[in-house]
Amino acid sequence: MSALLVTPVPAPASAPTAPAPWFGPVTPEAYRAFLAARSTGPGGPSFLQLPAWAQVKDGWSHQLLGWGQHSWRPDGVALVLLRAFPGTRKYFAYLPEGPVADWSDPDIDSWLTPLLAHLRAAGVFAVRIGPSPDYRRWTAAHLKAHTGPGRRLGDVLASEVDPLGSAVAERLRARGWRRCGDDKGADGADAQPRHVYQVPLAGRGADDLWSGLNQEWRRNIRKARKSGVEVVVGSAADLPEFYRLLRITEERDGFRLGRSLAYYERQYAVLNAEHPGRMRLYLARHEGEVLAAHTMITVGRRVWYQTGASADHRREVRPSNALQWRMMLDAHALGAAVYDLRGVPSTLDPGDRAHGLLRWKLGTGGQVVETLGEWEIPLPGTTNHTLYRAFQAYLARR
C-alpha cells in the first residue's frame, strides 16, 4: 500500500488581527460625516456639539476628538471646549451636551478612559460633560394637575423614567463623577438647562399639533391672525432688531444673558455657513413694526427654539404665540421628530414668577424632560484638585 502524501501548507506570514481601537483628533469633515449619520434619528446630536459651535464661543479654544474600533471610522465624537485658568497653562474642559457616544454600551470605559487621559495630557485640570440620555419625563396634563404652592417638579412622580438615563447616572457616580448642583438643587447649577420642554412631532399631522394646543394657545393664535400679525423668516440684517427686543425682554423679565449683538451675528454666520438654513430668525410684524423675534436651530430631525424676544407694547395681539405656531409647523415640514423649546424652571408654584414660562410652554401640549444634567470630575493630581476647588469658588461668585 502506498503511503498517503500530504503537501505541507505554508503558514501565513502573520495571523489576522482584530482592528486596533483608536482615539485621537479627527478632521472636521470626518466629524461632520459622523454627526450626519447620527442625525437621522429623533435622538440625534445637539447643536452644541457641532464643529461650528466652537467658532461661536469666543474666548475658548477647542478640539475635535473621535474614537472607534474599525480603521478611522468613528464610533463616537466630542467637541471639547477649553478655557484656560488665569495665570496658568491649565484648562477647564467642557463638552456641552456631549460627547456624542453610544451611552447604552455598558463598557463606557473603552472611550471614557482614553478621553480623560488625552485631556489630562493636554493640561486639563477638570472636565464637565453633558450625557445625552434623558432621565425623567412629565406630560403637560400631569403637571397641570399637580401645580400648587411650594411645589416643584421633583415633588411629582414622573410620567416616565428612562432606564438608560438611570443606568448612565449610576455608572458615572461609580467612576467618581459628580452631577453639578446636586447639593444645591438643579436650577442654575448647569450651564445648559437640565429641564427642557419638548413637543413630539413624529407621526403627527398639522391637525394633531393644533388639537394638542390648549384652548388659550388656539385662541391667541386666532387672535394674532385676526389682528393682522404677519410672521416671516428674517435674515442677518434683522439681527440688530432681534437684539433690541432681547434687551427689552431681559429688562422686563429680570434676567441677563450677557451676550452681545456680535455673539448672535457670529452664531448666525457660522451655523449657516456650516449648513445653509441651520439657524433661522423669525419675525412677527404688526402694522409694519416687529413686535417679536425668535431664533430656531435645526440639526437632522431635531429642531430647537433657542432664544425669544418681544416688545412691551401691543402684547394683546399675541405675536409670540403666532411665531411659535409658525416655527412648530416649519419644524414639522422639515421632518423633525421633536420640537424642543429648551429650558423651563422646576417650580410648579403659580405664585412664583418663573412659573409663567413653564405655564406658557405647557400650553403647547408636549412634555417636560429632565436630562441627566451636567457632570464634572477633577483629573488626578494635587495641583488639579486645587485648581478645581478654586474654579468652583469662582463659579459660585459669578
VMD Tcl script that draws the C-alpha trace (Angstrom):
set ca {
  {0.00 0.00 0.00}
  {1.47 3.34 -0.96}
  {1.93 5.98 1.67}
  {-0.50 8.91 1.82}
  {1.30 12.02 0.63}
  {0.37 15.30 2.34}
  {1.52 18.54 0.80}
  {2.50 20.97 3.56}
  {0.65 24.31 3.58}
  {2.89 27.33 4.27}
  {1.99 29.23 7.44}
  {0.74 32.78 6.87}
  {3.34 35.47 7.28}
  {1.22 36.97 10.08}
  {-2.04 35.87 11.65}
  {-5.02 38.19 11.05}
  {-5.69 40.52 13.95}
  {-8.78 42.37 15.12}
  {-8.86 46.10 14.33}
  {-6.99 48.08 16.98}
  {-9.08 50.58 18.98}
  {-8.12 54.17 18.30}
  {-8.63 57.55 19.94}
  {-7.48 60.96 18.82}
  {-8.17 64.14 16.84}
  {-10.46 63.90 13.81}
  {-10.90 66.23 10.87}
  {-13.97 68.49 10.72}
  {-15.08 66.55 7.62}
  {-14.95 63.16 9.40}
  {-16.63 64.69 12.43}
  {-19.49 66.16 10.39}
  {-19.96 62.89 8.49}
  {-20.39 61.04 11.77}
  {-22.92 63.59 13.05}
  {-24.85 63.43 9.76}
  {-25.22 59.66 10.15}
  {-26.44 60.11 13.73}
  {-28.84 62.94 12.85}
  {-31.38 60.71 11.11}
  {-32.98 59.55 14.37}
  {-35.11 61.55 16.84}
  {-32.38 61.45 19.49}
  {-29.62 62.88 17.30}
  {-26.75 65.11 18.43}
  {-27.22 68.54 19.94}
  {-26.33 71.69 18.02}
  {-23.89 72.38 20.87}
  {-21.69 69.53 19.58}
  {-21.42 70.93 16.06}
  {-17.91 71.90 14.90}
  {-19.29 75.36 14.07}
  {-20.28 75.88 17.71}
  {-16.61 76.16 18.61}
  {-16.47 79.31 16.46}
  {-19.43 80.77 18.33}
  {-17.72 80.52 21.73}
  {-15.37 83.48 21.97}
  {-12.54 83.03 24.49}
  {-12.45 79.23 24.23}
  {-10.09 77.03 22.26}
  {-11.31 73.61 21.14}
  {-10.51 70.10 19.97}
  {-12.48 67.70 17.78}
  {-11.93 64.16 19.05}
  {-13.09 60.74 17.92}
  {-12.70 57.06 18.77}
  {-13.60 53.70 17.29}
  {-12.79 50.05 16.65}
  {-12.62 49.99 12.84}
  {-9.91 51.81 10.93}
  {-10.56 55.56 11.28}
  {-14.35 55.37 11.17}
  {-15.57 56.97 14.42}
  {-17.92 55.22 16.84}
  {-18.16 58.41 18.86}
  {-17.01 62.04 18.75}
  {-16.70 65.01 21.05}
  {-16.37 68.75 20.67}
  {-14.21 69.79 23.65}
  {-14.16 73.46 24.57}
  {-11.09 74.53 26.57}
  {-10.90 77.54 28.87}
  {-7.53 78.50 30.36}
  {-7.36 79.09 34.10}
  {-5.98 82.64 34.52}
  {-2.23 82.78 35.00}
  {-1.66 79.09 34.25}
  {-1.32 76.69 31.35}
  {-4.09 74.56 32.80}
  {-7.54 74.23 31.24}
  {-11.13 73.51 32.15}
  {-12.65 71.19 29.53}
  {-16.34 71.48 28.68}
  {-18.28 69.13 26.40}
  {-21.70 70.84 26.09}
  {-24.44 68.21 25.69}
  {-21.72 65.77 24.74}
  {-19.85 63.65 23.96}
  {-21.83 62.09 21.11}
  {-21.44 58.45 22.11}
  {-23.29 55.16 22.50}
  {-24.35 55.62 26.10}
  {-26.18 52.28 26.04}
  {-22.83 50.47 25.79}
  {-22.06 49.17 29.31}
  {-18.33 49.47 28.57}
  {-18.16 53.27 28.57}
  {-14.60 52.97 29.89}
  {-13.45 51.90 26.41}
  {-13.71 55.54 25.31}
  {-14.13 57.50 28.55}
  {-10.78 56.39 29.96}
  {-8.73 57.42 26.87}
  {-10.73 60.66 26.67}
  {-9.74 61.64 30.21}
  {-6.14 60.50 29.65}
  {-5.92 62.63 26.49}
  {-7.33 65.71 28.26}
  {-5.04 65.30 31.25}
  {-2.03 65.13 28.92}
  {-3.27 68.36 27.29}
  {-3.15 70.18 30.65}
  {-6.81 69.87 31.65}
  {-7.48 70.00 35.41}
  {-11.21 69.20 35.32}
  {-13.84 68.01 32.84}
  {-17.55 68.73 32.51}
  {-19.78 66.64 30.25}
  {-23.49 66.59 29.36}
  {-24.62 62.98 28.72}
  {-27.44 62.78 26.18}
  {-29.84 60.19 27.70}
  {-32.99 61.55 29.34}
  {-33.75 60.84 32.97}
  {-37.45 61.58 33.62}
  {-40.48 62.94 31.74}
  {-43.76 64.57 32.79}
  {-46.67 65.15 30.41}
  {-48.29 68.58 30.31}
  {-51.60 67.23 31.59}
  {-49.86 65.50 34.52}
  {-48.07 68.67 35.61}
  {-51.13 70.88 35.25}
  {-52.93 68.59 37.69}
  {-50.13 68.91 40.25}
  {-49.38 72.64 40.34}
  {-49.65 74.23 43.75}
  {-47.99 76.49 46.32}
  {-44.43 75.48 47.07}
  {-44.41 72.53 44.67}
  {-41.56 71.62 42.36}
  {-41.03 69.07 39.62}
  {-39.18 66.75 41.97}
  {-42.27 66.54 44.18}
  {-44.32 64.92 41.40}
  {-43.92 61.31 40.30}
  {-42.69 61.27 36.72}
  {-44.93 60.02 33.93}
  {-41.93 58.04 32.66}
  {-38.43 57.18 33.90}
  {-35.80 56.33 31.29}
  {-33.87 53.22 32.42}
  {-30.86 54.16 30.28}
  {-30.59 57.53 31.98}
  {-30.70 55.91 35.40}
  {-28.04 53.37 34.38}
  {-25.69 56.03 32.97}
  {-26.05 58.12 36.14}
  {-25.04 55.17 38.29}
  {-22.09 54.32 36.04}
  {-20.77 57.89 36.23}
  {-21.16 58.07 40.01}
  {-19.30 54.78 40.37}
  {-16.39 56.34 38.44}
  {-16.17 59.44 40.62}
  {-18.21 61.87 38.56}
  {-20.41 64.39 40.39}
  {-23.64 65.79 39.00}
  {-23.45 69.59 39.04}
  {-25.61 71.23 41.66}
  {-26.78 68.06 43.40}
  {-26.08 69.68 46.76}
  {-27.83 72.94 45.88}
  {-30.77 71.95 43.69}
  {-30.94 71.69 39.93}
  {-31.96 75.20 38.91}
  {-28.97 77.27 37.85}
  {-26.43 74.53 38.51}
  {-25.77 73.62 34.88}
  {-24.57 75.77 32.01}
  {-27.30 74.17 29.87}
  {-30.87 73.70 31.10}
  {-31.49 70.46 32.98}
  {-35.24 70.64 32.41}
  {-36.36 71.22 28.83}
  {-39.74 71.24 27.12}
  {-40.33 69.11 24.04}
  {-43.25 68.67 21.65}
  {-43.22 65.32 19.81}
  {-43.80 65.76 16.06}
  {-43.14 62.29 14.61}
  {-46.25 60.54 13.33}
  {-48.43 63.63 13.82}
  {-50.11 65.83 11.24}
  {-50.71 69.57 11.44}
  {-54.26 68.95 12.71}
  {-52.85 66.80 15.51}
  {-50.46 69.57 16.51}
  {-53.32 72.07 16.54}
  {-55.53 69.87 18.70}
  {-52.59 69.33 21.05}
  {-52.53 73.05 21.90}
  {-54.66 74.11 24.82}
  {-57.64 76.44 24.34}
  {-55.69 79.54 25.37}
  {-52.99 78.90 22.77}
  {-55.52 78.28 19.98}
  {-57.42 81.41 20.97}
  {-54.25 83.52 20.98}
  {-53.11 82.22 17.58}
  {-56.53 83.03 16.11}
  {-56.36 86.49 17.69}
  {-52.93 87.15 16.18}
  {-54.18 86.08 12.77}
  {-57.32 88.22 13.05}
  {-55.27 91.23 14.22}
  {-53.08 91.00 11.14}
  {-49.86 89.70 12.71}
  {-47.53 88.57 9.92}
  {-44.79 86.01 10.58}
  {-41.78 86.00 8.24}
  {-38.31 84.48 8.16}
  {-35.74 87.24 8.52}
  {-32.06 87.49 7.65}
  {-28.79 88.56 9.22}
  {-29.82 92.16 8.54}
  {-32.65 91.75 11.08}
  {-30.42 90.62 13.96}
  {-29.99 94.17 15.38}
  {-33.79 94.41 15.70}
  {-33.88 91.00 17.37}
  {-31.19 92.12 19.79}
  {-33.01 95.36 20.60}
  {-36.11 93.36 21.52}
  {-33.99 90.90 23.53}
  {-32.65 93.72 25.71}
  {-36.23 94.86 26.32}
  {-37.22 91.31 27.24}
  {-34.30 90.92 29.64}
  {-35.21 94.15 31.40}
  {-38.90 93.21 31.64}
  {-38.40 89.62 32.81}
  {-35.47 90.24 35.12}
  {-32.70 88.17 33.52}
  {-29.45 88.90 31.70}
  {-27.95 86.50 29.18}
  {-24.81 88.59 28.96}
  {-24.47 88.20 25.19}
  {-23.70 90.88 22.66}
  {-25.15 91.53 19.23}
  {-21.80 90.35 17.82}
  {-22.37 86.97 19.52}
  {-25.66 86.41 17.68}
  {-24.23 87.70 14.40}
  {-21.33 85.27 14.71}
  {-23.68 82.43 15.66}
  {-25.93 83.10 12.68}
  {-22.98 83.35 10.27}
  {-21.04 80.23 11.32}
  {-24.04 77.92 11.76}
  {-25.44 78.81 8.36}
  {-22.01 78.61 6.74}
  {-21.73 75.04 8.03}
  {-25.22 74.16 6.78}
  {-27.48 76.67 4.98}
  {-30.70 77.25 6.89}
  {-29.40 75.69 10.11}
  {-30.25 78.84 12.07}
  {-33.32 80.88 11.26}
  {-34.63 84.16 12.60}
  {-38.42 84.51 12.69}
  {-40.11 87.92 12.97}
  {-43.69 88.78 13.94}
  {-44.80 92.07 12.41}
  {-47.90 94.08 13.16}
  {-48.77 97.27 11.30}
  {-45.24 97.36 9.91}
  {-43.49 97.03 13.30}
  {-41.56 93.98 14.54}
  {-43.12 93.05 17.88}
  {-41.35 89.73 18.50}
  {-38.40 87.76 17.14}
  {-37.35 84.16 17.85}
  {-34.39 82.06 16.68}
  {-34.58 78.40 15.61}
  {-31.81 75.83 15.03}
  {-32.10 72.57 13.06}
  {-29.84 69.52 13.17}
  {-31.21 66.47 11.37}
  {-34.57 65.53 12.89}
  {-34.21 67.79 15.92}
  {-35.32 71.41 15.98}
  {-34.77 73.87 18.82}
  {-36.43 77.16 19.66}
  {-33.35 78.86 21.05}
  {-33.97 82.47 22.05}
  {-37.09 84.63 22.07}
  {-37.61 88.37 22.39}
  {-40.66 90.63 22.35}
  {-41.69 94.23 22.78}
  {-43.50 95.61 25.83}
  {-46.39 97.10 23.87}
  {-49.21 95.60 21.79}
  {-48.79 92.27 23.54}
  {-52.54 91.78 23.22}
  {-52.13 90.83 19.53}
  {-50.13 87.75 20.67}
  {-47.10 87.90 18.37}
  {-45.13 85.25 20.30}
  {-47.92 82.68 20.00}
  {-48.08 83.31 16.27}
  {-44.30 82.90 15.99}
  {-44.21 79.61 17.87}
  {-47.05 78.11 15.86}
  {-45.31 79.01 12.58}
  {-41.99 77.60 13.87}
  {-43.66 74.40 15.01}
  {-45.29 73.94 11.61}
  {-41.99 74.64 9.83}
  {-40.20 72.12 12.05}
  {-42.87 69.55 11.17}
  {-42.49 70.32 7.46}
  {-38.72 69.79 7.78}
  {-39.37 66.26 9.02}
  {-38.36 66.92 12.63}
  {-39.25 64.27 15.18}
  {-39.01 66.68 18.11}
  {-39.55 70.41 18.58}
  {-37.51 71.45 21.61}
  {-38.48 74.68 23.37}
  {-35.36 74.45 25.57}
  {-35.28 75.32 29.25}
  {-38.08 75.54 31.79}
  {-37.89 76.23 35.55}
  {-38.58 73.44 38.03}
  {-41.16 75.40 40.01}
  {-44.82 74.33 39.93}
  {-45.92 77.18 42.18}
  {-48.32 79.53 40.29}
  {-47.25 82.30 42.66}
  {-43.63 82.02 41.56}
  {-42.79 84.47 38.77}
  {-40.67 81.85 37.00}
  {-43.68 79.54 36.69}
  {-45.11 81.77 33.95}
  {-42.58 80.45 31.43}
  {-43.43 76.84 32.25}
  {-47.15 77.55 32.05}
  {-46.71 79.17 28.62}
  {-44.83 76.16 27.25}
  {-47.23 73.64 28.82}
  {-49.90 75.10 26.57}
  {-48.25 73.51 23.52}
  {-49.21 70.03 24.79}
  {-45.75 68.48 24.97}
  {-43.75 67.24 27.93}
  {-41.11 68.35 30.39}
  {-37.94 66.29 30.06}
  {-35.32 66.12 32.78}
  {-31.97 65.40 31.21}
  {-29.12 63.82 33.13}
  {-27.72 67.30 33.56}
  {-24.03 68.12 33.57}
  {-21.35 66.09 35.36}
  {-17.86 67.08 36.48}
  {-14.69 65.34 37.60}
  {-11.27 66.73 38.61}
  {-8.41 64.88 36.95}
  {-5.78 63.14 39.12}
  {-3.10 65.33 40.66}
  {-2.84 67.59 43.71}
  {-2.49 70.72 41.56}
  {-5.54 69.75 39.51}
  {-7.68 69.32 42.63}
  {-6.51 72.67 43.98}
  {-7.35 74.41 40.69}
  {-10.70 72.65 40.59}
  {-11.63 73.96 44.05}
  {-10.57 77.45 43.01}
  {-12.60 77.16 39.82}
  {-15.68 76.04 41.78}
  {-15.30 79.06 44.06}
  {-15.06 81.32 41.00}
  {-18.28 79.87 39.57}
  {-20.06 80.32 42.89}
  {-19.09 84.02 43.00}
  {-20.17 84.52 39.39}
}
mol new
graphics top color blue
foreach p $ca { graphics top sphere $p radius 0.5 }
foreach p [lrange $ca 0 end-1] q [lrange $ca 1 end] { graphics top cylinder $p $q radius 0.2 }
display resetview
